[in-house]
Amino acid sequence: MKRVEELVTSTGILRIISATDCVKDRLAWYYHDNDKECLEQAVLVAENNKIDLKEVQRWSISEGKEKSFLKIEHQLKT
């Protein structure tokens, strides 16, 4: 589930993805390209924002990365 927040500014509407979707985006790069910096970014987002860990797990399974998720799950818990 992708939820887009909208912030109205004097110059227009700024659309922002949720922290959960941001974590999934960073993990996509980690899962598929082994980009450890993206894993670090996902962890930082999770540490500083409320995320839906069940959704991240569901998405990880749909990406065929359940084992990878289980290895890093403890790092994403806030």
Summary of the structure (lengths in Angstrom):
residues: 78
radius of gyration: 13.4
end to end distance: 20.5
largest distance: 45.4
contacts: 199
relative contact order: 0.16
helix: 63%
strand: 15%
